[in-house]
Amino acid sequence: MSKKEKNEEQLIDVEQTLSSWEKKIEQNKKSYGIVLGLIILVVAIYFAWAKLYVAPQEARAQTLMFHAERYFAVDSLDKALYGDGNYLGFNDIINEFGVTSSANLSHYYMGIGLLRKGEFEEAIKHLNKFSSNDHILSSVAIGAIGDAHAELGNMSEAADNYKKAARNNEDKFTAPIYLMRAGLAYESLGNYSDAENMYVKIKENYSETTEGREIEKYIARSRAAQGIK
């Protein structure tokens, strides 16, 4: 077969392939149109739901949540969490306005409140349901999960959450606190090497903080426990 004949044969194959695809597209044009229409419909329903249902729910939840926040601020925890008979508590906000950001924030308040009340397992459940793009608030929530685990004697889980909280927000306000707590948790487990690592991070990155100014004695203690002079 000559080169010219071979090229002509390849062109015929390409044309046949294209023709086959064109036929398939033509045959399935109706199906594609239905799928596209369904996608557009779903998107339209979502935006309508967000505007006509979620937005009013959000506005109402924020208004009702005000009283619970006031009770929380003065440490009246039972009324803040469960209401006072006239106004809703955070638990009610979660149950009645679950799709809103107010319900999400209420999980944070519930978690912190239950932690203060000594209900550690329930505190962990609520804090695990909370999410936020605010690095400080999310770090405090993660650190509080660590606190709850520490109170339950789950020191390994406590250390993991303290480390996570420190990584989540590496500023000088929260990170050294959680690195210190992680170090102490590791010491309680007899894991002095990891404890030393936490303390060294404080020394290297947060020496000007309260934790940083006292960190040398913790480093020395963890090294001594390892038999290192």
C-alpha positions in Angstrom: 0.0 0.0 0.0 1.4 3.4 -1.0 1.8 6.2 1.5 -1.0 8.2 -0.3 -3.4 5.3 0.0 -2.5 4.8 3.7 -3.2 8.5 4.4 -6.5 8.3 2.6 -7.5 5.2 4.6 -6.7 7.0 7.8 -8.7 10.0 6.8 -11.7 7.7 6.0 -11.3 6.1 9.5 -11.3 9.5 11.2 -14.3 10.7 9.2 -16.2 7.5 10.1 -15.3 8.0 13.8 -16.5 11.6 13.7 -19.7 10.6 11.9 -20.3 7.9 14.5 -19.9 10.4 17.4 -22.2 12.9 15.6 -24.9 10.2 15.3 -24.5 9.4 19.0 -24.7 13.0 20.0 -27.8 13.5 17.8 -29.4 10.4 19.2 -28.7 11.4 22.8 -29.4 15.2 22.3 -32.7 14.8 24.1 -31.1 13.0 27.1 -28.4 15.6 27.4 -31.1 18.3 27.3 -33.0 16.6 30.1 -29.8 16.3 32.3 -28.9 19.9 31.7 -32.4 21.0 32.5 -32.3 18.9 35.8 -29.0 20.5 36.8 -30.4 24.0 36.2 -33.5 23.1 38.2 -31.6 21.8 41.1 -29.4 24.9 41.3 -32.5 27.1 41.0 -34.2 25.2 43.8 -31.1 25.5 46.0 -30.9 29.2 45.7 -34.6 29.6 46.2 -34.4 27.4 49.3 -31.4 29.5 50.6 -33.2 32.8 50.0 -36.8 32.0 50.9 -36.2 29.5 53.8 -32.7 29.6 55.2 -32.3 33.4 55.3 -35.5 34.1 57.3 -34.6 31.2 59.6 -31.2 32.7 60.1 -32.5 36.1 61.0 -35.0 34.6 63.5 -32.4 32.4 65.1 -30.0 35.3 65.6 -32.7 37.3 67.3 -33.7 34.5 69.6 -30.1 33.5 70.4 -29.4 36.9 71.9 -30.9 35.9 75.3 -28.9 32.7 75.5 -25.7 34.6 74.8 -26.5 37.0 77.6 -27.0 34.2 80.0 -23.8 32.5 78.9 -21.9 35.8 79.4 -22.9 35.9 83.1 -22.2 32.1 83.5 -25.9 31.2 84.0 -25.2 28.0 82.1 -28.4 26.1 82.5 -30.5 29.0 81.2 -28.0 29.6 78.4 -28.0 26.0 77.3 -31.6 25.0 77.8 -33.6 28.2 78.0 -35.5 29.9 80.9 -39.0 29.0 80.0 -39.5 32.2 78.1 -36.5 32.4 75.8 -34.7 29.6 73.9 -31.4 28.2 74.9 -28.6 27.0 72.6 -30.0 23.5 72.6 -33.3 24.8 71.3 -31.6 26.8 68.6 -29.9 23.7 67.4 -33.1 21.7 67.3 -35.3 24.3 65.7 -32.9 26.1 63.4 -30.5 23.3 62.5 -29.7 24.6 59.0 -28.5 28.0 60.2 -25.1 29.3 61.1 -26.6 30.2 64.5 -27.2 26.5 65.1 -23.6 25.8 64.2 -22.4 28.5 66.7 -24.8 27.1 69.3 -22.9 23.8 69.1 -19.8 25.7 70.2 -21.6 27.3 73.1 -23.1 24.0 74.1 -19.7 22.3 74.0 -18.0 25.0 76.1 -21.0 25.2 78.5 -21.1 21.4 79.0 -17.3 21.3 79.5 -17.7 23.9 82.4 -20.6 21.7 83.8 -18.4 18.6 83.8 -20.4 16.8 81.1 -17.3 16.0 79.1 -18.6 13.4 76.6 -21.5 15.5 75.6 -19.2 18.5 75.3 -17.0 16.6 72.8 -20.1 15.6 70.7 -21.2 19.2 70.3 -17.7 20.6 69.7 -17.1 18.0 67.0 -20.2 19.3 65.2 -18.9 22.9 65.2 -17.0 24.3 62.3 -15.7 27.8 61.6 -13.4 29.7 59.3 -12.3 31.8 62.2 -8.9 30.4 63.2 -9.0 31.6 66.8 -12.5 30.3 67.5 -11.9 27.0 65.8 -8.7 26.5 67.7 -10.4 27.2 71.0 -13.0 24.6 70.1 -10.4 22.0 69.2 -8.5 22.8 72.4 -11.7 22.4 74.4 -12.1 19.0 72.9 -8.6 18.3 74.2 -9.6 19.6 77.7 -12.6 17.3 77.7 -10.5 14.3 76.8 -7.9 15.2 79.5 -10.7 15.4 82.1 -11.8 11.9 81.0 -8.3 10.6 81.3 -7.9 10.2 77.6 -4.5 11.8 77.5 -3.4 10.6 74.1 -6.5 12.1 72.5 -6.0 15.2 74.6 -2.5 15.6 73.3 -3.6 15.0 69.7 -6.2 17.7 69.9 -3.9 20.2 71.6 -1.4 19.8 68.8 -4.1 20.2 66.3 -5.3 23.4 68.0 -1.8 24.8 68.0 -1.3 24.0 64.3 -4.7 25.4 63.4 -3.8 28.9 64.6 -0.1 29.5 65.0 -0.4 32.9 66.6 1.2 33.9 69.9 -2.1 34.0 71.8 -3.4 30.4 71.5 -0.6 28.3 70.0 1.8 28.4 73.0 -1.0 27.6 75.4 -2.0 24.4 73.4 1.7 23.4 72.8 2.2 23.6 76.6 -0.9 21.5 77.3 0.2 19.0 74.7 3.6 18.8 76.4 2.0 18.2 79.8 -0.3 15.6 78.3 2.7 13.8 76.9 4.5 13.9 80.2 1.5 12.3 81.9 1.8 9.5 79.4 5.5 9.1 80.1 6.3 10.3 76.6 9.0 12.8 77.5 10.5 12.9 74.0 7.3 14.3 72.5 6.8 16.5 75.5 10.3 18.0 74.9 9.4 18.6 71.3 6.4 20.6 72.3 8.4 22.7 74.7 11.2 23.3 72.2 8.6 24.6 69.7 7.5 27.1 72.3 11.1 28.2 73.0 11.9 28.6 69.3 8.7 30.3 68.2 7.0 31.9 71.2 9.8 32.9 73.5 8.2 36.3 74.3 5.0 34.8 75.6 4.2 33.8 79.2 4.8 30.1 78.3 8.0 31.0 76.5 9.5 32.8 79.5 9.1 29.8 81.7 9.8 27.1 79.2 13.4 26.3 80.1 12.4 24.4 83.2 10.0 22.3 81.3 12.6 21.4 78.7 15.1 20.6 81.5 12.5 18.4 83.2 11.6 16.4 80.1 15.2 16.0 79.2 16.1 14.8 82.7 13.3 12.2 82.5 14.9 10.9 79.4 18.3 10.7 81.1 19.7 13.6 79.0 21.8 16.2 80.7 
